[in-house]
Amino acid sequence: MRFPKQRSFLCPEYVEWVRTLPCEFCGTRYGVQAHHVIHRSRGVTRDDTCVPSCIRCHKRAHGETVVDNGKRLLPLGLAEQDGAADRTRSEFIEHASPEQWEAFNQAWREWKSI
């Protein structure tokens, strides 16, 4: 049985919005990036799985152990990252501008129709 090839879901407006939020894991607003829970190393990129994360937490999300003020911070688990992606999407639904929402929906419709 063959499975259909997965496609990337790309929405730059959503990624830019995610970067305006505080880090989902530690709350800092410094150096926030958009971490993709489902990313290129899995063969596909899903922008709808982006989570705001600072540089330190982004490294942890990719499996690195980080030392912060003498304290070892272990890598973040996938379940923790998935929950963060769900919370980020819910916040987007509540707070996105009409233009951001339309861009997301347009990207979603295009992704679903291919």
C-alpha positions in Angstrom: 0.0 0.0 0.0 1.4 3.4 -1.0 0.8 6.5 1.0 0.3 9.8 -0.7 3.3 12.1 -0.7 3.1 14.7 2.0 3.2 18.4 1.0 4.5 21.4 2.8 2.0 23.9 4.2 3.6 27.4 3.9 2.1 30.6 5.2 4.7 33.4 5.8 2.2 35.6 7.4 1.6 33.1 10.1 5.3 32.6 10.7 5.8 36.4 11.0 2.9 36.6 13.5 4.4 33.7 15.6 7.7 35.7 15.8 5.9 38.5 17.6 4.9 36.3 20.6 7.0 35.6 23.7 8.8 32.2 23.8 6.2 29.5 24.5 8.6 27.6 26.8 10.3 30.2 29.0 8.3 33.5 28.3 11.2 35.7 27.1 10.6 38.1 24.3 14.3 38.3 23.4 15.5 36.6 20.2 12.2 34.8 19.5 12.2 32.6 16.4 9.6 30.4 14.8 10.3 26.7 15.6 8.6 24.3 13.3 7.5 21.2 15.2 7.1 19.5 11.8 10.1 20.7 9.8 12.3 20.0 6.7 14.2 17.1 8.3 11.0 15.1 8.2 10.7 15.8 4.5 8.0 18.4 4.8 7.5 21.8 6.4 4.3 22.7 8.2 4.1 26.4 9.1 0.9 25.7 11.1 3.1 23.8 13.6 5.2 26.9 14.4 5.9 27.7 18.0 7.5 30.9 19.2 10.8 30.0 20.9 13.9 31.9 22.0 17.3 30.8 20.8 18.0 28.7 23.9 14.6 26.9 23.8 14.9 26.4 20.0 18.1 24.5 20.6 16.3 22.4 23.2 13.5 21.7 20.8 16.1 20.3 18.4 17.4 17.9 21.0 20.2 19.8 22.5 20.9 20.1 26.3 21.5 23.7 27.2 23.3 25.1 30.2 21.7 28.4 31.6 23.2 30.0 34.7 24.8 26.7 35.7 21.5 24.8 35.3 21.2 22.0 32.7 18.0 22.3 30.6 17.1 19.1 29.0 15.8 18.8 25.4 12.1 19.5 24.9 9.9 16.4 24.2 7.7 16.2 21.2 4.5 16.0 23.2 5.5 19.3 24.9 6.1 20.9 21.4 2.8 19.6 20.0 0.9 21.1 22.9 2.7 24.4 22.3 1.8 24.3 18.6 -1.9 23.8 19.5 -1.8 26.7 21.9 -0.2 29.0 19.4 -2.8 28.1 16.7 -5.6 28.8 19.2 -4.1 32.2 20.1 -3.8 33.0 16.4 -7.5 32.2 15.9 -8.4 34.6 18.7 -6.0 37.5 17.9 -5.1 37.5 14.2 -6.1 40.4 12.1 -8.6 39.8 9.3 -5.7 40.1 6.8 -3.6 37.5 8.6 -6.6 35.2 9.0 -7.4 35.4 5.3 -3.8 34.8 4.3 -3.7 31.7 6.5 -7.0 30.4 5.2 -5.9 31.0 1.6 -2.7 29.1 2.2 -4.7 26.3 3.8 -7.2 26.0 0.9 -4.3 25.8 -1.6 -2.6 23.2 0.5 -5.7 21.1 0.8 -6.6 21.3 -2.9 -3.3 20.0 -4.3 
